[in-house]
Amino acid sequence: GGTAILPGVEAAPAIEEMDSFMYQTAGHALIPTLAECAGLPLYRQPIRGSAVQMGMDYSAPRAAGADGNSGNSGTGESGAQANGAADEVEDLLVLLQTVLADHPGVRGVSVGAIASDYQRVRVESVCARLGLTALAYCWRQDQAELLDRMLAAGVDAVLCKVACLGLSPRKHLGRSLAEVRETLQSLNAQFGCHVCGEGGEYETMTRWCPLFKKRLELLQTSAHVLDEGGGFAPVAVLRVGEARALPVDAAERDLWPAIKRKPATPLLAPVGGSGAAVAAAGAGSLWVIAGARPQPLQAAAVEGAVEASSHAVGCWLSVSVSVASADSQGADSQADGGARAALAITAALAAASEHLRARGSRGLSDALILKLYLAEMSHYAPVNAAFTA
């Protein structure tokens, strides 16, 4: 089965351009028209909070449960509050609660994060409290390749904000990604500019993509400079005096079904040998590269072999751990499969920790990045619970 796309959601700022750590606010006035283009119901929630927690980790309010209701917890302030001010992340929680009340079948939240751990950690915090899965399909993908893949898929997006040396408000605002692709590549080569704008170099609004039922037409646009940036890197947004949703022709409407029919490239190719991960074959295996939290080893509860290997590149060390579990041939329930996967991640983290210590490190406390590959997305919730325990 496929993935059903349900509502669109927006945490709406109170002003035209808000200095938010969490949300893109440039062009937010066009969100209702974009919802019409997508043919989706739109849910909006004002951003009442601010960036209270600005570190890499995020602590949810201690008095808030999965339903987001706060109880009487005395005078102690939660991690997401300071002097009575709530963090802007909690506005997303309120918004998604409204969506779930109207659409109880919603199971996940799709986000476009590519490299921002700040945003990813906060979306995952909200999703975990609501029993949802955070789907970040673009996460850690090569940005140059990702940009080309979006363009090849027919995504037509224009720059609605620039804040980067080499991007001119009057020259580049309102231009499509296809038109500025070579400029972005040049700026990446010269200054390390992120070609997908992950460093805040630019923001975009989508005029059309294969998921849309109508095309966004922008009328009466102009550049509005917010900060001259010393004359080198001005910050500017695209103001749109009028916009409308236009019908598309049959060729554009048929593009998405054609894209879906294309065979997908397996994330992991089958690898032979005992204990090897065979994600493409759906054998209930997972791969872990490095880690962040040590866990006690429960190898006796894990079916199949636990194998670890490492590869050094300069001062970096990559540790790969595979945990292969026997295929239940459909005999076990989905819950049983999730429980086995949770045990597997526990064993994998312990094996990674032992392997790192054997190489002279302090174990998982030295690890920077973890990548997890699951054969079954339905196992994500129990695996994530085991990982964060």
Short mmCIF file of the C-alpha atoms (twelve columns), coordinates in Angstrom:
data_MODEL
# 
_entry.id   MODEL 
# 
loop_
_atom_site.group_PDB 
_atom_site.id 
_atom_site.type_symbol 
_atom_site.label_atom_id 
_atom_site.label_alt_id 
_atom_site.label_comp_id 
_atom_site.label_asym_id 
_atom_site.label_seq_id 
_atom_site.Cartn_x 
_atom_site.Cartn_y 
_atom_site.Cartn_z 
_atom_site.pdbx_PDB_model_num 
ATOM 1   C CA . GLY A 1   0.000   0.000   0.000   1 
ATOM 2   C CA . GLY A 2   0.978   3.609   -0.448  1 
ATOM 3   C CA . THR A 3   1.002   6.621   1.833   1 
ATOM 4   C CA . ALA A 4   -2.167  8.703   2.014   1 
ATOM 5   C CA . ILE A 5   -1.512  12.443  2.163   1 
ATOM 6   C CA . LEU A 6   -3.998  14.109  4.487   1 
ATOM 7   C CA . PRO A 7   -4.042  17.663  5.861   1 
ATOM 8   C CA . GLY A 8   -1.575  20.472  5.367   1 
ATOM 9   C CA . VAL A 9   -0.527  22.286  8.539   1 
ATOM 10  C CA . GLU A 10  1.001   25.703  9.183   1 
ATOM 11  C CA . ALA A 11  2.305   27.316  12.326  1 
ATOM 12  C CA . ALA A 12  1.438   30.862  11.341  1 
ATOM 13  C CA . PRO A 13  3.505   33.886  12.436  1 
ATOM 14  C CA . ALA A 14  1.806   37.066  13.572  1 
ATOM 15  C CA . ILE A 15  4.009   39.271  11.353  1 
ATOM 16  C CA . GLU A 16  5.214   39.150  7.740   1 
ATOM 17  C CA . GLU A 17  8.734   37.877  8.474   1 
ATOM 18  C CA . MET A 18  9.408   36.422  11.894  1 
ATOM 19  C CA . ASP A 19  12.867  35.609  13.221  1 
ATOM 20  C CA . SER A 20  12.043  32.012  14.138  1 
ATOM 21  C CA . PHE A 21  14.578  29.282  14.874  1 
ATOM 22  C CA . MET A 22  12.001  26.602  14.023  1 
ATOM 23  C CA . TYR A 23  9.714   27.761  11.237  1 
ATOM 24  C CA . GLN A 24  10.083  29.274  7.784   1 
ATOM 25  C CA . THR A 25  7.865   32.332  7.713   1 
ATOM 26  C CA . ALA A 26  8.830   33.917  4.379   1 
ATOM 27  C CA . GLY A 27  5.846   33.730  2.030   1 
ATOM 28  C CA . HIS A 28  3.503   32.327  4.672   1 
ATOM 29  C CA . ALA A 29  0.637   34.549  3.449   1 
ATOM 30  C CA . LEU A 30  0.396   32.286  0.376   1 
ATOM 31  C CA . ILE A 31  -0.217  29.118  2.402   1 
ATOM 32  C CA . PRO A 32  -4.025  29.133  1.863   1 
ATOM 33  C CA . THR A 33  -3.520  29.395  -1.904  1 
ATOM 34  C CA . LEU A 34  -0.921  26.616  -1.785  1 
ATOM 35  C CA . ALA A 35  -3.404  24.432  0.098   1 
ATOM 36  C CA . GLU A 36  -5.877  25.043  -2.733  1 
ATOM 37  C CA . CYS A 37  -3.202  24.026  -5.242  1 
ATOM 38  C CA . ALA A 38  -2.526  20.831  -3.303  1 
ATOM 39  C CA . GLY A 39  -6.234  20.103  -2.825  1 
ATOM 40  C CA . LEU A 40  -5.748  19.495  0.899   1 
ATOM 41  C CA . PRO A 41  -7.539  20.795  4.009   1 
ATOM 42  C CA . LEU A 42  -5.442  23.391  5.816   1 
ATOM 43  C CA . TYR A 43  -4.966  23.658  9.577   1 
ATOM 44  C CA . ARG A 44  -3.319  26.792  10.989  1 
ATOM 45  C CA . GLN A 45  -2.052  27.623  14.469  1 
ATOM 46  C CA . PRO A 46  -0.627  31.005  15.526  1 
ATOM 47  C CA . ILE A 47  2.959   30.966  16.761  1 
ATOM 48  C CA . ARG A 48  2.589   32.301  20.292  1 
ATOM 49  C CA . GLY A 49  5.866   31.031  21.738  1 
ATOM 50  C CA . SER A 50  9.463   31.912  21.026  1 
ATOM 51  C CA . ALA A 51  12.776  30.062  20.909  1 
ATOM 52  C CA . VAL A 52  13.237  29.343  24.615  1 
ATOM 53  C CA . GLN A 53  15.499  26.314  24.225  1 
ATOM 54  C CA . MET A 54  18.157  27.054  21.641  1 
ATOM 55  C CA . GLY A 55  20.514  24.139  22.258  1 
ATOM 56  C CA . MET A 56  20.794  20.957  20.212  1 
ATOM 57  C CA . ASP A 57  18.599  18.967  22.640  1 
ATOM 58  C CA . TYR A 58  14.970  19.679  23.450  1 
ATOM 59  C CA . SER A 59  13.182  18.885  26.711  1 
ATOM 60  C CA . ALA A 60  9.394   18.803  26.528  1 
ATOM 61  C CA . PRO A 61  7.357   20.400  29.327  1 
ATOM 62  C CA . ARG A 62  7.445   17.959  32.219  1 
ATOM 63  C CA . ALA A 63  3.759   18.431  32.985  1 
ATOM 64  C CA . ALA A 64  2.649   17.685  29.420  1 
ATOM 65  C CA . GLY A 65  1.625   14.161  28.558  1 
ATOM 66  C CA . ALA A 66  0.906   12.579  25.202  1 
ATOM 67  C CA . ASP A 67  -2.328  14.573  25.012  1 
ATOM 68  C CA . GLY A 68  -0.431  17.824  25.620  1 
ATOM 69  C CA . ASN A 69  -2.500  18.739  28.694  1 
ATOM 70  C CA . SER A 70  -0.553  20.238  31.531  1 
ATOM 71  C CA . GLY A 71  -1.361  19.338  35.095  1 
ATOM 72  C CA . ASN A 72  -0.700  20.982  38.430  1 
ATOM 73  C CA . SER A 73  2.977   20.415  38.855  1 
ATOM 74  C CA . GLY A 74  3.747   23.093  41.413  1 
ATOM 75  C CA . THR A 75  5.889   26.087  40.636  1 
ATOM 76  C CA . GLY A 76  8.700   24.305  38.853  1 
ATOM 77  C CA . GLU A 77  9.237   25.426  35.262  1 
ATOM 78  C CA . SER A 78  9.625   22.895  32.473  1 
ATOM 79  C CA . GLY A 79  12.512  22.734  30.047  1 
ATOM 80  C CA . ALA A 80  10.317  24.231  27.320  1 
ATOM 81  C CA . GLN A 81  9.377   27.271  29.387  1 
ATOM 82  C CA . ALA A 82  11.272  30.191  30.851  1 
ATOM 83  C CA . ASN A 83  9.706   32.879  33.017  1 
ATOM 84  C CA . GLY A 84  6.289   31.642  31.913  1 
ATOM 85  C CA . ALA A 85  7.093   31.894  28.195  1 
ATOM 86  C CA . ALA A 86  6.412   28.728  26.186  1 
ATOM 87  C CA . ASP A 87  8.737   27.482  23.477  1 
ATOM 88  C CA . GLU A 88  7.488   27.910  19.908  1 
ATOM 89  C CA . VAL A 89  7.844   24.144  19.412  1 
ATOM 90  C CA . GLU A 90  4.810   23.605  21.639  1 
ATOM 91  C CA . ASP A 91  2.636   25.496  19.146  1 
ATOM 92  C CA . LEU A 92  3.254   22.632  16.722  1 
ATOM 93  C CA . LEU A 93  2.027   20.174  19.348  1 
ATOM 94  C CA . VAL A 94  -1.235  22.106  19.734  1 
ATOM 95  C CA . LEU A 95  -1.670  22.263  15.966  1 
ATOM 96  C CA . LEU A 96  -1.182  18.520  15.488  1 
ATOM 97  C CA . GLN A 97  -3.584  17.768  18.338  1 
ATOM 98  C CA . THR A 98  -6.260  19.617  16.371  1 
ATOM 99  C CA . VAL A 99  -5.432  17.619  13.246  1 
ATOM 100 C CA . LEU A 100 -5.597  14.312  15.135  1 
ATOM 101 C CA . ALA A 101 -8.968  15.216  16.621  1 
ATOM 102 C CA . ASP A 102 -10.401 15.574  13.091  1 
ATOM 103 C CA . HIS A 103 -8.260  12.875  11.427  1 
ATOM 104 C CA . PRO A 104 -7.530  10.128  13.983  1 
ATOM 105 C CA . GLY A 105 -6.105  7.936   11.226  1 
ATOM 106 C CA . VAL A 106 -3.056  10.185  10.764  1 
ATOM 107 C CA . ARG A 107 0.070   8.196   11.577  1 
ATOM 108 C CA . GLY A 108 2.994   10.439  10.625  1 
ATOM 109 C CA . VAL A 109 4.269   13.927  9.893   1 
ATOM 110 C CA . SER A 110 6.342   14.601  6.795   1 
ATOM 111 C CA . VAL A 111 9.026   17.259  7.157   1 
ATOM 112 C CA . GLY A 112 11.521  18.582  4.649   1 
ATOM 113 C CA . ALA A 113 14.552  18.663  6.966   1 
ATOM 114 C CA . ILE A 114 17.814  17.893  5.180   1 
ATOM 115 C CA . ALA A 115 20.593  18.757  7.630   1 
ATOM 116 C CA . SER A 116 19.085  20.668  10.571  1 
ATOM 117 C CA . ASP A 117 19.339  18.595  13.742  1 
ATOM 118 C CA . TYR A 118 17.731  21.536  15.542  1 
ATOM 119 C CA . GLN A 119 14.476  21.103  13.632  1 
ATOM 120 C CA . ARG A 120 14.612  17.313  13.435  1 
ATOM 121 C CA . VAL A 121 15.004  16.840  17.192  1 
ATOM 122 C CA . ARG A 122 12.062  19.140  17.917  1 
ATOM 123 C CA . VAL A 123 9.701   17.579  15.374  1 
ATOM 124 C CA . GLU A 124 10.594  14.132  16.711  1 
ATOM 125 C CA . SER A 125 9.857   15.332  20.266  1 
ATOM 126 C CA . VAL A 126 6.365   16.469  19.264  1 
ATOM 127 C CA . CYS A 127 5.687   13.323  17.237  1 
ATOM 128 C CA . ALA A 128 6.842   11.014  20.030  1 
ATOM 129 C CA . ARG A 129 4.415   12.630  22.482  1 
ATOM 130 C CA . LEU A 130 1.517   12.205  20.046  1 
ATOM 131 C CA . GLY A 131 2.356   8.671   18.925  1 
ATOM 132 C CA . LEU A 132 3.258   9.836   15.398  1 
ATOM 133 C CA . THR A 133 6.183   8.982   13.145  1 
ATOM 134 C CA . ALA A 134 8.387   11.808  11.861  1 
ATOM 135 C CA . LEU A 135 9.069   11.176  8.167   1 
ATOM 136 C CA . ALA A 136 12.157  13.039  6.926   1 
ATOM 137 C CA . TYR A 137 12.654  11.600  3.461   1 
ATOM 138 C CA . CYS A 138 15.337  14.131  2.506   1 
ATOM 139 C CA . TRP A 139 17.418  13.710  5.677   1 
ATOM 140 C CA . ARG A 140 21.201  13.742  5.141   1 
ATOM 141 C CA . GLN A 141 20.925  13.327  1.397   1 
ATOM 142 C CA . ASP A 142 23.584  14.868  -0.814  1 
ATOM 143 C CA . GLN A 143 22.233  18.364  -1.457  1 
ATOM 144 C CA . ALA A 144 23.510  18.722  -5.036  1 
ATOM 145 C CA . GLU A 145 21.940  15.388  -5.993  1 
ATOM 146 C CA . LEU A 146 18.757  16.188  -4.095  1 
ATOM 147 C CA . LEU A 147 18.342  19.520  -5.882  1 
ATOM 148 C CA . ASP A 148 18.751  17.845  -9.275  1 
ATOM 149 C CA . ARG A 149 16.284  15.103  -8.329  1 
ATOM 150 C CA . MET A 150 13.661  17.668  -7.297  1 
ATOM 151 C CA . LEU A 151 14.095  19.539  -10.562 1 
ATOM 152 C CA . ALA A 152 13.952  16.300  -12.567 1 
ATOM 153 C CA . ALA A 153 10.693  15.402  -10.784 1 
ATOM 154 C CA . GLY A 154 9.123   18.615  -12.034 1 
ATOM 155 C CA . VAL A 155 9.247   20.709  -8.855  1 
ATOM 156 C CA . ASP A 156 8.890   24.382  -9.779  1 
ATOM 157 C CA . ALA A 157 9.896   26.512  -6.760  1 
ATOM 158 C CA . VAL A 158 11.003  30.139  -6.662  1 
ATOM 159 C CA . LEU A 159 13.218  31.987  -4.206  1 
ATOM 160 C CA . CYS A 160 11.064  33.985  -1.758  1 
ATOM 161 C CA . LYS A 161 13.931  34.995  0.555   1 
ATOM 162 C CA . VAL A 162 17.673  35.496  0.102   1 
ATOM 163 C CA . ALA A 163 20.290  35.963  2.823   1 
ATOM 164 C CA . CYS A 164 23.591  35.007  1.271   1 
ATOM 165 C CA . LEU A 165 26.652  36.544  -0.306  1 
ATOM 166 C CA . GLY A 166 26.162  36.236  -4.064  1 
ATOM 167 C CA . LEU A 167 22.344  36.177  -4.042  1 
ATOM 168 C CA . SER A 168 20.909  39.549  -5.057  1 
ATOM 169 C CA . PRO A 169 17.385  40.574  -4.025  1 
ATOM 170 C CA . ARG A 170 16.590  42.190  -7.361  1 
ATOM 171 C CA . LYS A 171 18.324  39.591  -9.501  1 
ATOM 172 C CA . HIS A 172 17.419  36.325  -7.779  1 
ATOM 173 C CA . LEU A 173 14.205  36.813  -5.788  1 
ATOM 174 C CA . GLY A 174 11.319  35.282  -7.710  1 
ATOM 175 C CA . ARG A 175 13.640  33.208  -9.885  1 
ATOM 176 C CA . SER A 176 13.081  29.461  -10.056 1 
ATOM 177 C CA . LEU A 177 15.496  26.898  -8.656  1 
ATOM 178 C CA . ALA A 178 16.157  25.738  -12.203 1 
ATOM 179 C CA . GLU A 179 17.197  29.270  -13.155 1 
ATOM 180 C CA . VAL A 180 19.533  29.758  -10.162 1 
ATOM 181 C CA . ARG A 181 20.944  26.195  -10.085 1 
ATOM 182 C CA . GLU A 182 24.250  27.148  -11.703 1 
ATOM 183 C CA . THR A 183 24.581  30.197  -9.424  1 
ATOM 184 C CA . LEU A 184 24.071  28.008  -6.349  1 
ATOM 185 C CA . GLN A 185 26.652  25.521  -7.572  1 
ATOM 186 C CA . SER A 186 29.131  28.353  -8.158  1 
ATOM 187 C CA . LEU A 187 28.518  29.803  -4.676  1 
ATOM 188 C CA . ASN A 188 28.981  26.339  -3.196  1 
ATOM 189 C CA . ALA A 189 32.349  25.980  -4.920  1 
ATOM 190 C CA . GLN A 190 33.500  29.466  -3.873  1 
ATOM 191 C CA . PHE A 191 32.091  29.889  -0.367  1 
ATOM 192 C CA . GLY A 192 30.599  26.545  0.694   1 
ATOM 193 C CA . CYS A 193 27.040  27.764  0.170   1 
ATOM 194 C CA . HIS A 194 24.443  25.012  0.742   1 
ATOM 195 C CA . VAL A 195 22.810  24.443  -2.637  1 
ATOM 196 C CA . CYS A 196 19.528  23.485  -0.934  1 
ATOM 197 C CA . GLY A 197 19.657  26.504  1.377   1 
ATOM 198 C CA . GLU A 198 20.233  24.491  4.567   1 
ATOM 199 C CA . GLY A 199 22.426  27.254  5.963   1 
ATOM 200 C CA . GLY A 200 19.625  29.804  5.622   1 
ATOM 201 C CA . GLU A 201 20.986  31.073  2.310   1 
ATOM 202 C CA . TYR A 202 17.525  31.193  0.766   1 
ATOM 203 C CA . GLU A 203 13.896  30.087  1.185   1 
ATOM 204 C CA . THR A 204 11.483  28.991  -1.523  1 
ATOM 205 C CA . MET A 205 7.799   28.734  -2.303  1 
ATOM 206 C CA . THR A 206 6.524   26.025  -4.647  1 
ATOM 207 C CA . ARG A 207 4.520   27.091  -7.688  1 
ATOM 208 C CA . TRP A 208 3.928   23.532  -8.857  1 
ATOM 209 C CA . CYS A 209 4.966   19.970  -8.128  1 
ATOM 210 C CA . PRO A 210 3.562   16.598  -9.257  1 
ATOM 211 C CA . LEU A 211 1.425   16.358  -6.085  1 
ATOM 212 C CA . PHE A 212 -0.440  19.591  -6.892  1 
ATOM 213 C CA . LYS A 213 -3.833  19.696  -8.560  1 
ATOM 214 C CA . LYS A 214 -3.441  23.348  -9.530  1 
ATOM 215 C CA . ARG A 215 -0.526  25.661  -10.304 1 
ATOM 216 C CA . LEU A 216 0.345   28.726  -8.225  1 
ATOM 217 C CA . GLU A 217 0.625   31.929  -10.251 1 
ATOM 218 C CA . LEU A 218 2.371   34.885  -8.632  1 
ATOM 219 C CA . LEU A 219 1.295   38.385  -9.634  1 
ATOM 220 C CA . GLN A 220 2.628   41.835  -8.741  1 
ATOM 221 C CA . THR A 221 5.835   40.726  -7.022  1 
ATOM 222 C CA . SER A 222 8.532   42.980  -5.611  1 
ATOM 223 C CA . ALA A 223 11.726  42.674  -3.553  1 
ATOM 224 C CA . HIS A 224 11.661  44.014  0.000   1 
ATOM 225 C CA . VAL A 225 15.048  44.417  1.704   1 
ATOM 226 C CA . LEU A 226 14.997  43.703  5.453   1 
ATOM 227 C CA . ASP A 227 18.722  44.172  6.121   1 
ATOM 228 C CA . GLU A 228 21.358  45.624  3.799   1 
ATOM 229 C CA . GLY A 229 23.949  43.215  5.214   1 
ATOM 230 C CA . GLY A 230 26.726  45.736  4.844   1 
ATOM 231 C CA . GLY A 231 26.158  45.772  1.105   1 
ATOM 232 C CA . PHE A 232 27.555  42.249  0.730   1 
ATOM 233 C CA . ALA A 233 24.829  39.847  1.851   1 
ATOM 234 C CA . PRO A 234 21.483  41.664  2.023   1 
ATOM 235 C CA . VAL A 235 18.490  39.883  3.544   1 
ATOM 236 C CA . ALA A 236 15.368  40.335  1.441   1 
ATOM 237 C CA . VAL A 237 11.962  38.732  0.904   1 
ATOM 238 C CA . LEU A 238 9.650   38.518  -2.093  1 
ATOM 239 C CA . ARG A 239 6.407   40.383  -1.591  1 
ATOM 240 C CA . VAL A 240 3.475   39.079  -3.609  1 
ATOM 241 C CA . GLY A 241 0.644   41.518  -4.255  1 
ATOM 242 C CA . GLU A 242 -1.650  38.865  -5.712  1 
ATOM 243 C CA . ALA A 243 -1.612  35.118  -6.284  1 
ATOM 244 C CA . ARG A 244 -4.070  32.609  -7.684  1 
ATOM 245 C CA . ALA A 245 -4.433  28.887  -8.255  1 
ATOM 246 C CA . LEU A 246 -4.760  27.912  -11.915 1 
ATOM 247 C CA . PRO A 247 -5.853  24.594  -13.466 1 
ATOM 248 C CA . VAL A 248 -3.081  22.482  -15.002 1 
ATOM 249 C CA . ASP A 249 -3.125  20.536  -18.234 1 
ATOM 250 C CA . ALA A 250 -3.413  16.763  -18.512 1 
ATOM 251 C CA . ALA A 251 0.344   16.245  -19.025 1 
ATOM 252 C CA . GLU A 252 1.132   17.854  -15.677 1 
ATOM 253 C CA . ARG A 253 -1.677  15.991  -13.905 1 
ATOM 254 C CA . ASP A 254 -0.348  12.659  -15.182 1 
ATOM 255 C CA . LEU A 255 3.257   13.323  -14.122 1 
ATOM 256 C CA . TRP A 256 2.912   12.070  -10.528 1 
ATOM 257 C CA . PRO A 257 1.400   8.649   -11.458 1 
ATOM 258 C CA . ALA A 258 4.251   8.224   -13.943 1 
ATOM 259 C CA . ILE A 259 6.837   9.030   -11.253 1 
ATOM 260 C CA . LYS A 260 5.236   6.564   -8.819  1 
ATOM 261 C CA . ARG A 261 5.423   3.797   -11.440 1 
ATOM 262 C CA . LYS A 262 9.212   4.128   -11.710 1 
ATOM 263 C CA . PRO A 263 11.023  1.306   -9.866  1 
ATOM 264 C CA . ALA A 264 12.634  2.479   -6.639  1 
ATOM 265 C CA . THR A 265 16.311  1.848   -6.012  1 
ATOM 266 C CA . PRO A 266 16.773  -0.322  -2.864  1 
ATOM 267 C CA . LEU A 267 18.292  1.606   0.035   1 
ATOM 268 C CA . LEU A 268 20.516  -1.360  0.887   1 
ATOM 269 C CA . ALA A 269 21.630  -3.923  -1.649  1 
ATOM 270 C CA . PRO A 270 21.497  -7.539  -0.424  1 
ATOM 271 C CA . VAL A 271 24.813  -8.632  1.079   1 
ATOM 272 C CA . GLY A 272 25.751  -12.276 1.435   1 
ATOM 273 C CA . GLY A 273 27.230  -13.898 4.510   1 
ATOM 274 C CA . SER A 274 26.118  -14.792 8.000   1 
ATOM 275 C CA . GLY A 275 24.285  -12.019 9.807   1 
ATOM 276 C CA . ALA A 276 24.267  -9.703  6.786   1 
ATOM 277 C CA . ALA A 277 21.499  -7.136  6.485   1 
ATOM 278 C CA . VAL A 278 19.049  -7.970  3.708   1 
ATOM 279 C CA . ALA A 279 16.750  -4.967  3.902   1 
ATOM 280 C CA . ALA A 280 15.644  -5.275  0.281   1 
ATOM 281 C CA . ALA A 281 14.445  -8.826  0.957   1 
ATOM 282 C CA . GLY A 282 12.476  -7.742  4.028   1 
ATOM 283 C CA . ALA A 283 14.207  -10.142 6.404   1 
ATOM 284 C CA . GLY A 284 13.643  -7.967  9.460   1 
ATOM 285 C CA . SER A 285 17.256  -6.801  9.558   1 
ATOM 286 C CA . LEU A 286 18.682  -3.428  10.471  1 
ATOM 287 C CA . TRP A 287 22.010  -1.648  10.146  1 
ATOM 288 C CA . VAL A 288 23.395  0.781   12.673  1 
ATOM 289 C CA . ILE A 289 26.366  3.053   11.960  1 
ATOM 290 C CA . ALA A 290 27.812  4.541   15.155  1 
ATOM 291 C CA . GLY A 291 25.509  5.488   18.005  1 
ATOM 292 C CA . ALA A 292 24.667  7.977   20.710  1 
ATOM 293 C CA . ARG A 293 23.384  6.087   23.750  1 
ATOM 294 C CA . PRO A 294 24.858  2.948   25.356  1 
ATOM 295 C CA . GLN A 295 22.428  0.104   25.999  1 
ATOM 296 C CA . PRO A 296 22.833  -3.206  27.878  1 
ATOM 297 C CA . LEU A 297 23.523  -6.181  25.615  1 
ATOM 298 C CA . GLN A 298 20.655  -8.649  25.330  1 
ATOM 299 C CA . ALA A 299 22.108  -10.941 22.705  1 
ATOM 300 C CA . ALA A 300 20.249  -13.962 24.034  1 
ATOM 301 C CA . ALA A 301 16.936  -12.346 23.085  1 
ATOM 302 C CA . VAL A 302 18.014  -11.552 19.527  1 
ATOM 303 C CA . GLU A 303 17.523  -14.045 16.724  1 
ATOM 304 C CA . GLY A 304 20.431  -14.271 14.302  1 
ATOM 305 C CA . ALA A 305 23.986  -13.036 14.400  1 
ATOM 306 C CA . VAL A 306 25.254  -9.658  15.573  1 
ATOM 307 C CA . GLU A 307 28.208  -8.528  13.477  1 
ATOM 308 C CA . ALA A 308 30.324  -5.380  13.811  1 
ATOM 309 C CA . SER A 309 33.027  -3.933  11.591  1 
ATOM 310 C CA . SER A 310 34.763  -0.576  11.287  1 
ATOM 311 C CA . HIS A 311 36.266  1.627   8.617   1 
ATOM 312 C CA . ALA A 312 38.642  4.521   9.315   1 
ATOM 313 C CA . VAL A 313 38.745  7.661   7.142   1 
ATOM 314 C CA . GLY A 314 41.325  10.122  8.408   1 
ATOM 315 C CA . CYS A 315 40.424  10.942  12.017  1 
ATOM 316 C CA . TRP A 316 36.905  9.515   11.607  1 
ATOM 317 C CA . LEU A 317 35.807  5.987   12.431  1 
ATOM 318 C CA . SER A 318 32.625  4.433   11.038  1 
ATOM 319 C CA . VAL A 319 31.286  1.412   12.931  1 
ATOM 320 C CA . SER A 320 28.703  -0.741  11.153  1 
ATOM 321 C CA . VAL A 321 26.598  -3.231  13.073  1 
ATOM 322 C CA . SER A 322 24.152  -5.646  11.479  1 
ATOM 323 C CA . VAL A 323 21.583  -7.624  13.418  1 
ATOM 324 C CA . ALA A 324 19.859  -10.274 11.332  1 
ATOM 325 C CA . SER A 325 16.680  -11.831 12.694  1 
ATOM 326 C CA . ALA A 326 14.941  -14.863 11.272  1 
ATOM 327 C CA . ASP A 327 11.938  -14.228 9.051   1 
ATOM 328 C CA . SER A 328 8.807   -15.223 10.913  1 
ATOM 329 C CA . GLN A 329 6.995   -16.094 7.651   1 
ATOM 330 C CA . GLY A 330 4.030   -14.049 8.873   1 
ATOM 331 C CA . ALA A 331 3.515   -16.188 11.979  1 
ATOM 332 C CA . ASP A 332 4.115   -13.333 14.425  1 
ATOM 333 C CA . SER A 333 2.014   -10.235 14.792  1 
ATOM 334 C CA . GLN A 334 3.230   -6.770  13.881  1 
ATOM 335 C CA . ALA A 335 3.692   -6.099  17.604  1 
ATOM 336 C CA . ASP A 336 5.947   -9.162  17.908  1 
ATOM 337 C CA . GLY A 337 8.034   -7.938  14.978  1 
ATOM 338 C CA . GLY A 338 8.369   -4.544  16.593  1 
ATOM 339 C CA . ALA A 339 9.436   -6.120  19.881  1 
ATOM 340 C CA . ARG A 340 12.142  -8.134  18.093  1 
ATOM 341 C CA . ALA A 341 13.336  -4.997  16.289  1 
ATOM 342 C CA . ALA A 342 13.510  -3.127  19.638  1 
ATOM 343 C CA . LEU A 343 15.686  -5.906  21.074  1 
ATOM 344 C CA . ALA A 344 17.823  -5.772  17.948  1 
ATOM 345 C CA . ILE A 345 18.552  -2.039  18.312  1 
ATOM 346 C CA . THR A 346 19.487  -2.607  21.953  1 
ATOM 347 C CA . ALA A 347 21.925  -5.349  20.960  1 
ATOM 348 C CA . ALA A 348 23.266  -3.298  18.045  1 
ATOM 349 C CA . LEU A 349 24.016  -0.261  20.219  1 
ATOM 350 C CA . ALA A 350 25.781  -2.448  22.764  1 
ATOM 351 C CA . ALA A 351 27.847  -4.105  20.034  1 
ATOM 352 C CA . ALA A 352 28.769  -0.708  18.553  1 
ATOM 353 C CA . SER A 353 29.833  0.513   22.001  1 
ATOM 354 C CA . GLU A 354 32.013  -2.544  22.596  1 
ATOM 355 C CA . HIS A 355 33.599  -2.191  19.145  1 
ATOM 356 C CA . LEU A 356 34.411  1.471   19.722  1 
ATOM 357 C CA . ARG A 357 35.982  0.741   23.108  1 
ATOM 358 C CA . ALA A 358 38.094  -1.964  21.507  1 
ATOM 359 C CA . ARG A 359 39.463  0.724   19.170  1 
ATOM 360 C CA . GLY A 360 40.477  2.927   22.104  1 
ATOM 361 C CA . SER A 361 37.490  5.284   22.357  1 
ATOM 362 C CA . ARG A 362 35.198  5.886   25.321  1 
ATOM 363 C CA . GLY A 363 32.367  4.090   23.548  1 
ATOM 364 C CA . LEU A 364 29.129  5.611   22.298  1 
ATOM 365 C CA . SER A 365 29.771  8.882   24.138  1 
ATOM 366 C CA . ASP A 366 32.309  9.631   21.375  1 
ATOM 367 C CA . ALA A 367 29.828  8.926   18.543  1 
ATOM 368 C CA . LEU A 368 28.463  11.843  16.511  1 
ATOM 369 C CA . ILE A 369 25.933  10.397  14.056  1 
ATOM 370 C CA . LEU A 370 23.657  7.367   14.038  1 
ATOM 371 C CA . LYS A 371 21.945  6.017   10.938  1 
ATOM 372 C CA . LEU A 372 19.235  3.396   11.295  1 
ATOM 373 C CA . TYR A 373 17.745  1.338   8.467   1 
ATOM 374 C CA . LEU A 374 14.546  -0.633  9.097   1 
ATOM 375 C CA . ALA A 375 13.029  -3.216  6.808   1 
ATOM 376 C CA . GLU A 376 9.561   -2.417  8.192   1 
ATOM 377 C CA . MET A 377 8.475   1.158   8.920   1 
ATOM 378 C CA . SER A 378 5.838   -0.231  11.307  1 
ATOM 379 C CA . HIS A 379 8.723   -1.141  13.656  1 
ATOM 380 C CA . TYR A 380 9.854   2.485   13.989  1 
ATOM 381 C CA . ALA A 381 7.853   3.363   17.116  1 
ATOM 382 C CA . PRO A 382 9.086   0.446   19.320  1 
ATOM 383 C CA . VAL A 383 12.636  0.825   17.984  1 
ATOM 384 C CA . ASN A 384 12.642  4.567   18.702  1 
ATOM 385 C CA . ALA A 385 11.272  3.923   22.194  1 
ATOM 386 C CA . ALA A 386 14.083  1.432   22.865  1 
ATOM 387 C CA . PHE A 387 16.669  3.861   21.509  1 
ATOM 388 C CA . THR A 388 15.515  6.777   23.667  1 
ATOM 389 C CA . ALA A 389 15.018  4.687   26.835  1 
# 
